[in-house]
Amino acid sequence: MGSLGRGPRRIGLSSAIDAHLFRPMTTHDATLDIADGIGWITLARPSRGNALSGDLVEALLAHLTHCVTDPLMHTVVFVGAGKHFCTGFDLDQLEQTTDAELLHRLIRIETLLDAVWRAPVRTVAIAQGRVLGAGADLWVACDQRVLAPEATVRFPGAGFGIVLGTRRLGLRVGAERALQWTSAGTSVDSTLALQSGLATSVAATVPPLSSTPYEAASHELAPHAEPHIWRLTQLAPPPIVNRATYAALKAASRGGDGFGASTDSDHDLASLVRSAARPGLKTRLLAYRDRSRQR
């Protein structure tokens, strides 16, 4: 891991911090801490279960792009603030949106998922609580996928007619099982996730992540950075190969070249657009939201 004595760089803070921390951009939806070649991207909407709003997706894309264009970065870790890693597509304020706007949001989510899948660095996601829908797809897209023991994973997008992330899920657990889970809305617990290959490991415990990530500017490390370091050293030790070798191995196994598009990524996008472009997307989402609230 190397020494952390020089402190992390923080991107996305909403309060004043020490001048030695690096902050090229600001967002309240996601934060980026950088230390020793590792970028910690935190989904920071705990009051909404870290649901993927348009702003959160754009923040995640920006932070990921920053990490993969930094030649010193070898690992990107996604974590979620609060009780849940990510509860999927944000269904708030559907009444004020249009089919075209919803389609654009879904395309940007697929853009994020493909960018994570093809990132030329190691990607890790450490999830607790609910891991749902597009949030589960984000977790699946990562190279190493860690679950807390009580976490559950579910892919309910087919419930409103959306095909998102299905091919990548099939590569993790097999095509038949992916079809079964997505069509039935199966809730996958940590034991089944590990047995099926959906999860790469289950944590003995996952320390809670603060929803106020920088409570004291005088601290050398943010209060939540220590559990971050614990998580990485215990669950995802650094790669034994250098970044260039890791990127080459990953590209060879994914049919692309890092962020470069490929036939597979084009197919994923086309499948999403065909499913979402059917008339009545907003109506289907509203019906799904109403059914979810009645459960």
C-alpha positions as a Markdown table, in Angstrom:
| # | Residue | x | y | z |
|---|---|---|---|---|
| 1 | Met | 0.0 | 0.0 | 0.0 |
| 2 | Gly | 2.8 | 2.4 | 0.8 |
| 3 | Ser | 2.8 | 5.3 | 3.2 |
| 4 | Leu | -0.3 | 7.4 | 3.6 |
| 5 | Gly | 1.4 | 10.1 | 5.5 |
| 6 | Arg | 1.1 | 12.7 | 2.8 |
| 7 | Gly | -2.7 | 12.5 | 3.0 |
| 8 | Pro | -5.3 | 11.9 | 0.3 |
| 9 | Arg | -6.4 | 14.3 | -2.5 |
| 10 | Arg | -10.1 | 15.0 | -2.3 |
| 11 | Ile | -12.3 | 15.8 | -5.2 |
| 12 | Gly | -15.9 | 16.8 | -4.6 |
| 13 | Leu | -15.9 | 18.3 | -1.1 |
| 14 | Ser | -18.6 | 20.9 | -0.3 |
| 15 | Ser | -16.7 | 22.5 | 2.5 |
| 16 | Ala | -13.3 | 24.2 | 2.8 |
| 17 | Ile | -10.3 | 21.9 | 3.3 |
| 18 | Asp | -6.6 | 22.1 | 3.7 |
| 19 | Ala | -4.7 | 23.5 | 0.7 |
| 20 | His | -2.6 | 20.4 | 0.2 |
| 21 | Leu | -5.7 | 18.4 | -0.9 |
| 22 | Phe | -6.3 | 18.3 | -4.6 |
| 23 | Arg | -9.8 | 19.5 | -5.7 |
| 24 | Pro | -10.2 | 20.2 | -9.4 |
| 25 | Met | -14.0 | 19.9 | -9.4 |
| 26 | Thr | -16.9 | 19.9 | -6.9 |
| 27 | Thr | -20.1 | 17.9 | -6.7 |
| 28 | His | -22.4 | 17.1 | -3.8 |
| 29 | Asp | -23.5 | 13.8 | -5.4 |
| 30 | Ala | -20.2 | 11.9 | -5.4 |
| 31 | Thr | -16.7 | 12.4 | -3.9 |
| 32 | Leu | -13.3 | 11.3 | -5.0 |
| 33 | Asp | -10.4 | 10.7 | -2.6 |
| 34 | Ile | -7.0 | 9.9 | -4.1 |
| 35 | Ala | -4.2 | 8.2 | -2.2 |
| 36 | Asp | -1.3 | 6.0 | -3.3 |
| 37 | Gly | -2.6 | 5.2 | -6.8 |
| 38 | Ile | -6.1 | 4.4 | -5.5 |
| 39 | Gly | -9.2 | 6.5 | -6.3 |
| 40 | Trp | -12.1 | 6.1 | -3.8 |
| 41 | Ile | -15.3 | 7.1 | -5.5 |
| 42 | Thr | -18.2 | 7.5 | -3.0 |
| 43 | Leu | -21.8 | 7.6 | -4.1 |
| 44 | Ala | -22.9 | 10.4 | -1.7 |
| 45 | Arg | -26.7 | 10.5 | -1.8 |
| 46 | Pro | -27.5 | 8.4 | 1.3 |
| 47 | Ser | -30.9 | 10.1 | 1.9 |
| 48 | Arg | -32.0 | 8.7 | -1.5 |
| 49 | Gly | -30.2 | 5.3 | -1.1 |
| 50 | Asn | -27.6 | 6.6 | -3.5 |
| 51 | Ala | -30.1 | 6.3 | -6.3 |
| 52 | Leu | -28.7 | 7.2 | -9.7 |
| 53 | Ser | -29.9 | 10.7 | -10.6 |
| 54 | Gly | -28.7 | 12.4 | -13.7 |
| 55 | Asp | -26.3 | 14.5 | -11.7 |
| 56 | Leu | -24.9 | 11.5 | -9.8 |
| 57 | Val | -24.2 | 9.6 | -13.0 |
| 58 | Glu | -22.4 | 12.6 | -14.5 |
| 59 | Ala | -20.3 | 13.0 | -11.3 |
| 60 | Leu | -19.3 | 9.3 | -11.4 |
| 61 | Leu | -18.3 | 9.5 | -15.0 |
| 62 | Ala | -16.2 | 12.6 | -14.4 |
| 63 | His | -14.5 | 11.0 | -11.4 |
| 64 | Leu | -13.8 | 7.8 | -13.2 |
| 65 | Thr | -12.4 | 9.7 | -16.2 |
| 66 | His | -10.2 | 11.7 | -13.9 |
| 67 | Cys | -8.8 | 8.4 | -12.4 |
| 68 | Val | -8.2 | 6.5 | -15.6 |
| 69 | Thr | -6.4 | 9.5 | -17.2 |
| 70 | Asp | -4.0 | 9.7 | -14.3 |
| 71 | Pro | -1.0 | 7.6 | -15.2 |
| 72 | Leu | -0.3 | 7.0 | -11.4 |
| 73 | Met | -3.7 | 5.4 | -10.8 |
| 74 | His | -3.9 | 1.6 | -10.6 |
| 75 | Thr | -7.2 | 1.1 | -8.8 |
| 76 | Val | -10.7 | 2.7 | -8.6 |
| 77 | Val | -12.9 | 1.7 | -5.7 |
| 78 | Phe | -16.7 | 2.4 | -5.6 |
| 79 | Val | -18.4 | 2.6 | -2.2 |
| 80 | Gly | -21.8 | 4.0 | -1.1 |
| 81 | Ala | -22.4 | 6.3 | 1.8 |
| 82 | Gly | -25.1 | 5.3 | 4.3 |
| 83 | Lys | -27.1 | 2.1 | 4.6 |
| 84 | His | -27.1 | 1.1 | 0.9 |
| 85 | Phe | -24.6 | 0.9 | -1.9 |
| 86 | Cys | -27.1 | 2.0 | -4.6 |
| 87 | Thr | -30.8 | 1.5 | -5.0 |
| 88 | Gly | -30.8 | 1.9 | -8.7 |
| 89 | Phe | -32.4 | 4.4 | -11.1 |
| 90 | Asp | -33.7 | 7.4 | -9.3 |
| 91 | Leu | -37.5 | 7.3 | -9.7 |
| 92 | Asp | -38.1 | 10.7 | -8.0 |
| 93 | Gln | -39.9 | 13.5 | -9.9 |
| 94 | Leu | -40.9 | 11.2 | -12.8 |
| 95 | Glu | -44.0 | 13.3 | -13.3 |
| 96 | Gln | -41.9 | 16.2 | -14.4 |
| 97 | Thr | -39.9 | 14.4 | -17.0 |
| 98 | Thr | -40.4 | 13.0 | -20.5 |
| 99 | Asp | -39.7 | 9.8 | -22.3 |
| 100 | Ala | -36.9 | 11.5 | -24.2 |
| 101 | Glu | -35.3 | 12.7 | -21.0 |
| 102 | Leu | -35.5 | 9.3 | -19.4 |
| 103 | Leu | -34.0 | 7.6 | -22.5 |
| 104 | His | -31.1 | 10.0 | -22.3 |
| 105 | Arg | -30.6 | 9.3 | -18.6 |
| 106 | Leu | -30.5 | 5.5 | -19.3 |
| 107 | Ile | -28.0 | 6.0 | -22.1 |
| 108 | Arg | -25.7 | 7.9 | -19.8 |
| 109 | Ile | -26.0 | 5.1 | -17.2 |
| 110 | Glu | -25.0 | 2.6 | -19.9 |
| 111 | Thr | -22.1 | 4.9 | -20.8 |
| 112 | Leu | -21.0 | 4.8 | -17.2 |
| 113 | Leu | -21.3 | 1.0 | -17.0 |
| 114 | Asp | -19.3 | 0.4 | -20.2 |
| 115 | Ala | -16.6 | 2.9 | -19.0 |
| 116 | Val | -16.3 | 0.9 | -15.7 |
| 117 | Trp | -16.3 | -2.4 | -17.6 |
| 118 | Arg | -13.5 | -1.3 | -20.0 |
| 119 | Ala | -11.5 | 1.0 | -17.6 |
| 120 | Pro | -7.8 | 0.3 | -18.1 |
| 121 | Val | -7.3 | 0.1 | -14.3 |
| 122 | Arg | -8.5 | -2.4 | -11.7 |
| 123 | Thr | -12.0 | -1.6 | -10.5 |
| 124 | Val | -13.5 | -2.7 | -7.2 |
| 125 | Ala | -17.0 | -2.2 | -5.7 |
| 126 | Ile | -17.7 | -2.8 | -2.0 |
| 127 | Ala | -21.4 | -2.9 | -1.4 |
| 128 | Gln | -23.7 | -3.0 | 1.7 |
| 129 | Gly | -27.5 | -3.0 | 2.1 |
| 130 | Arg | -29.5 | -2.9 | -1.1 |
| 131 | Val | -27.7 | -3.3 | -4.4 |
| 132 | Leu | -30.5 | -2.8 | -6.9 |
| 133 | Gly | -31.1 | -2.3 | -10.7 |
| 134 | Ala | -28.6 | 0.0 | -12.3 |
| 135 | Gly | -26.7 | 0.1 | -9.0 |
| 136 | Ala | -26.3 | -3.7 | -9.2 |
| 137 | Asp | -25.2 | -3.3 | -12.8 |
| 138 | Leu | -22.5 | -0.8 | -11.6 |
| 139 | Trp | -21.3 | -3.3 | -9.0 |
| 140 | Val | -21.3 | -6.1 | -11.6 |
| 141 | Ala | -19.2 | -4.1 | -14.0 |
| 142 | Cys | -16.3 | -4.0 | -11.6 |
| 143 | Asp | -13.5 | -6.4 | -11.7 |
| 144 | Gln | -13.7 | -7.3 | -8.0 |
| 145 | Arg | -17.1 | -7.3 | -6.3 |
| 146 | Val | -17.3 | -7.4 | -2.5 |
| 147 | Leu | -20.6 | -7.8 | -0.6 |
| 148 | Ala | -21.4 | -7.2 | 3.1 |
| 149 | Pro | -22.9 | -10.4 | 4.6 |
| 150 | Glu | -26.4 | -8.8 | 4.9 |
| 151 | Ala | -26.4 | -7.3 | 1.4 |
| 152 | Thr | -28.9 | -8.3 | -1.3 |
| 153 | Val | -28.5 | -7.9 | -5.1 |
| 154 | Arg | -31.5 | -7.6 | -7.5 |
| 155 | Phe | -32.0 | -6.7 | -11.1 |
| 156 | Pro | -35.6 | -5.4 | -11.5 |
| 157 | Gly | -35.2 | -3.4 | -14.7 |
| 158 | Ala | -37.0 | -5.9 | -16.7 |
| 159 | Gly | -40.1 | -5.0 | -14.6 |
| 160 | Phe | -40.4 | -1.8 | -16.6 |
| 161 | Gly | -39.1 | -3.2 | -19.8 |
| 162 | Ile | -35.5 | -2.2 | -19.7 |
| 163 | Val | -32.6 | -4.3 | -20.9 |
| 164 | Leu | -29.5 | -3.0 | -19.1 |
| 165 | Gly | -26.3 | -4.8 | -18.1 |
| 166 | Thr | -27.7 | -8.3 | -19.0 |
| 167 | Arg | -24.7 | -9.4 | -21.1 |
| 168 | Arg | -22.2 | -8.4 | -18.5 |
| 169 | Leu | -24.3 | -10.2 | -15.8 |
| 170 | Gly | -24.3 | -13.3 | -18.1 |
| 171 | Leu | -20.6 | -13.3 | -18.3 |
| 172 | Arg | -20.4 | -13.3 | -14.5 |
| 173 | Val | -23.0 | -16.0 | -13.7 |
| 174 | Gly | -23.9 | -17.7 | -17.0 |
| 175 | Ala | -26.5 | -16.7 | -19.6 |
| 176 | Glu | -29.3 | -19.0 | -18.2 |
| 177 | Arg | -28.9 | -17.8 | -14.7 |
| 178 | Ala | -28.8 | -14.2 | -15.8 |
| 179 | Leu | -32.0 | -14.7 | -17.7 |
| 180 | Gln | -33.7 | -16.3 | -14.7 |
| 181 | Trp | -32.6 | -13.6 | -12.3 |
| 182 | Thr | -33.5 | -10.6 | -14.5 |
| 183 | Ser | -36.9 | -12.0 | -15.7 |
| 184 | Ala | -38.0 | -13.1 | -12.2 |
| 185 | Gly | -36.5 | -10.2 | -10.2 |
| 186 | Thr | -34.7 | -12.6 | -8.0 |
| 187 | Ser | -33.2 | -11.3 | -4.8 |
| 188 | Val | -29.7 | -12.7 | -4.5 |
| 189 | Asp | -28.2 | -12.9 | -1.0 |
| 190 | Ser | -24.5 | -12.8 | -0.3 |
| 191 | Thr | -24.2 | -16.6 | 0.0 |
| 192 | Leu | -25.7 | -17.2 | -3.4 |
| 193 | Ala | -23.8 | -14.3 | -4.9 |
| 194 | Leu | -20.5 | -15.9 | -3.8 |
| 195 | Gln | -21.4 | -19.4 | -4.8 |
| 196 | Ser | -22.5 | -18.3 | -8.3 |
| 197 | Gly | -19.5 | -16.1 | -9.0 |
| 198 | Leu | -21.5 | -12.9 | -8.9 |
| 199 | Ala | -19.5 | -11.7 | -5.9 |
| 200 | Thr | -15.7 | -12.2 | -5.7 |
| 201 | Ser | -15.7 | -12.1 | -1.9 |
| 202 | Val | -18.0 | -11.5 | 1.1 |
| 203 | Ala | -16.6 | -9.3 | 3.8 |
| 204 | Ala | -16.6 | -10.6 | 7.4 |
| 205 | Thr | -17.7 | -7.1 | 8.2 |
| 206 | Val | -17.9 | -3.8 | 6.3 |
| 207 | Pro | -17.3 | -0.7 | 8.5 |
| 208 | Pro | -20.0 | 1.9 | 8.1 |
| 209 | Leu | -19.2 | 4.8 | 5.7 |
| 210 | Ser | -19.9 | 8.3 | 7.0 |
| 211 | Ser | -22.4 | 10.3 | 5.0 |
| 212 | Thr | -20.4 | 13.5 | 6.0 |
| 213 | Pro | -17.1 | 12.5 | 4.6 |
| 214 | Tyr | -14.9 | 15.4 | 5.8 |
| 215 | Glu | -16.0 | 16.5 | 9.2 |
| 216 | Ala | -12.7 | 18.0 | 10.3 |
| 217 | Ala | -10.3 | 19.7 | 7.8 |
| 218 | Ser | -7.4 | 19.3 | 10.2 |
| 219 | His | -7.5 | 15.5 | 10.0 |
| 220 | Glu | -4.7 | 14.1 | 7.8 |
| 221 | Leu | -7.2 | 11.5 | 6.5 |
| 222 | Ala | -10.9 | 12.0 | 6.2 |
| 223 | Pro | -12.8 | 10.1 | 8.9 |
| 224 | His | -14.1 | 7.6 | 6.4 |
| 225 | Ala | -10.7 | 7.0 | 4.8 |
| 226 | Glu | -9.6 | 4.6 | 7.5 |
| 227 | Pro | -12.4 | 2.1 | 6.9 |
| 228 | His | -11.6 | 2.6 | 3.2 |
| 229 | Ile | -8.0 | 1.5 | 3.7 |
| 230 | Trp | -9.1 | -1.4 | 5.9 |
| 231 | Arg | -11.5 | -2.5 | 3.2 |
| 232 | Leu | -8.9 | -2.4 | 0.5 |
| 233 | Thr | -6.1 | -4.1 | 2.4 |
| 234 | Gln | -8.4 | -6.8 | 3.7 |
| 235 | Leu | -10.5 | -7.4 | 0.6 |
| 236 | Ala | -8.6 | -6.2 | -2.5 |
| 237 | Pro | -4.9 | -6.1 | -2.1 |
| 238 | Pro | -3.0 | -4.3 | -4.9 |
| 239 | Pro | -2.4 | -6.0 | -8.2 |
| 240 | Ile | 0.9 | -7.8 | -8.6 |
| 241 | Val | 1.3 | -6.6 | -12.2 |
| 242 | Asn | 1.8 | -3.0 | -13.3 |
| 243 | Arg | -1.0 | -0.9 | -14.7 |
| 244 | Ala | 0.0 | -1.4 | -18.4 |
| 245 | Thr | 0.0 | -5.1 | -18.0 |
| 246 | Tyr | -3.3 | -5.2 | -16.1 |
| 247 | Ala | -4.9 | -3.0 | -18.8 |
| 248 | Ala | -3.6 | -5.3 | -21.6 |
| 249 | Leu | -4.9 | -8.4 | -19.8 |
| 250 | Lys | -8.3 | -6.8 | -19.2 |
| 251 | Ala | -8.6 | -5.5 | -22.7 |
| 252 | Ala | -7.8 | -9.0 | -24.1 |
| 253 | Ser | -10.5 | -10.5 | -22.0 |
| 254 | Arg | -13.2 | -7.9 | -22.8 |
| 255 | Gly | -12.7 | -7.5 | -26.5 |
| 256 | Gly | -11.7 | -3.8 | -26.3 |
| 257 | Asp | -8.9 | -1.4 | -25.4 |
| 258 | Gly | -9.7 | 0.3 | -22.2 |
| 259 | Phe | -12.2 | 3.0 | -22.8 |
| 260 | Gly | -12.4 | 2.1 | -26.5 |
| 261 | Ala | -15.8 | 0.9 | -27.8 |
| 262 | Ser | -16.2 | -2.6 | -29.2 |
| 263 | Thr | -18.8 | -4.8 | -30.9 |
| 264 | Asp | -19.9 | -5.9 | -27.4 |
| 265 | Ser | -20.3 | -2.4 | -26.0 |
| 266 | Asp | -22.2 | -1.3 | -29.2 |
| 267 | His | -24.5 | -4.3 | -28.7 |
| 268 | Asp | -25.1 | -3.4 | -25.0 |
| 269 | Leu | -26.1 | 0.1 | -26.0 |
| 270 | Ala | -28.3 | -1.0 | -28.8 |
| 271 | Ser | -30.1 | -3.5 | -26.6 |
| 272 | Leu | -30.8 | -0.7 | -24.0 |
| 273 | Val | -32.0 | 1.8 | -26.6 |
| 274 | Arg | -34.3 | -0.7 | -28.3 |
| 275 | Ser | -35.9 | -1.6 | -25.0 |
| 276 | Ala | -36.2 | 2.0 | -23.7 |
| 277 | Ala | -37.4 | 3.5 | -27.0 |
| 278 | Arg | -40.7 | 1.7 | -27.0 |
| 279 | Pro | -43.5 | 4.2 | -26.5 |
| 280 | Gly | -44.6 | 4.6 | -22.9 |
| 281 | Leu | -41.3 | 4.5 | -21.0 |
| 282 | Lys | -42.4 | 7.1 | -18.5 |
| 283 | Thr | -45.7 | 5.3 | -18.0 |
| 284 | Arg | -43.9 | 2.0 | -17.4 |
| 285 | Leu | -41.6 | 3.6 | -14.8 |
| 286 | Leu | -44.5 | 5.2 | -13.0 |
| 287 | Ala | -46.3 | 1.9 | -12.8 |
| 288 | Tyr | -43.2 | 0.1 | -11.6 |
| 289 | Arg | -42.7 | 2.8 | -8.9 |
| 290 | Asp | -46.3 | 2.5 | -7.7 |
| 291 | Arg | -46.0 | -1.3 | -7.5 |
| 292 | Ser | -42.8 | -0.9 | -5.5 |
| 293 | Arg | -44.4 | 1.5 | -3.0 |
| 294 | Gln | -47.3 | -0.9 | -2.4 |
| 295 | Arg | -45.0 | -3.8 | -1.4 |
